[in-house]
Amino acid sequence: MSKKCQHCSKPNPEGLFNCSSCGKRAHPPAWSTQFVVRENNPWATAIRKDQIDFGTKDMGEHIKETKKKNDIERDKKINSLIKWD
């Protein structure tokens, strides 16, 4: 990266995000924000497909499962806070 502002060409030796003289972004973005999923390439997978569940659920079923999971977690937390003799 250059040590000058991309807009006003003033020196930016500290590498600040915003230029101290013009107040704009000092450097262009280093990468793109586009989302890429590479298919059929074992070397560079952009997203781990094994960690995402692409299934479909009924909203009522999802609410019941979430409530059950939250109840279990809440019970664990309450039981850990109470000192049982």
SVG drawing of the C-alpha trace seen along z (x, -y; Angstrom):
<svg xmlns="http://www.w3.org/2000/svg" viewBox="-46 -19 52 52">
<polyline fill="none" stroke="black" stroke-width="0.4" points="0.0,0.0 1.1,-3.5 1.9,-5.9 -0.3,-8.7 -4.0,-9.4 -5.8,-8.1 -7.8,-11.4 -5.5,-14.3 -2.1,-12.6 -1.0,-14.0 1.5,-11.8 0.0,-9.2 3.1,-7.6 1.0,-6.3 -1.2,-4.3 -4.4,-5.8 -7.8,-4.5 -9.1,-8.1 -6.8,-10.8 -6.1,-13.5 -6.2,-16.3 -9.2,-15.5 -11.1,-13.1 -11.8,-10.5 -10.7,-6.9 -6.9,-7.0 -6.5,-3.7 -8.7,-1.7 -10.1,1.6 -7.7,4.4 -10.3,7.0 -13.8,7.3 -16.9,7.9 -18.4,10.2 -19.3,13.6 -17.8,16.5 -18.6,20.2 -16.2,22.3 -17.6,25.6 -15.7,28.8 -12.4,27.4 -10.8,29.2 -8.0,26.7 -10.0,23.5 -13.4,23.9 -14.7,20.4 -17.5,21.8 -17.6,24.9 -20.8,26.6 -20.6,29.3 -21.3,26.7 -24.5,25.3 -27.9,27.1 -29.8,26.3 -32.9,28.2 -36.4,26.8 -38.6,26.9 -42.1,25.9 -42.0,22.7 -44.0,24.3 -41.6,27.2 -38.6,24.9 -40.2,22.9 -40.8,26.1 -37.3,27.3 -35.8,24.0 -38.0,23.7 -36.9,27.2 -33.2,26.4 -33.5,23.1 -35.4,24.9 -32.6,27.4 -29.9,24.7 -31.8,22.7 -32.2,25.7 -28.4,26.4 -27.6,22.8 -30.1,22.7 -28.8,26.0 -25.2,24.8 -26.0,21.7 -27.8,23.5 -25.5,25.2 -26.9,28.7 -25.8,30.4"/>
</svg>
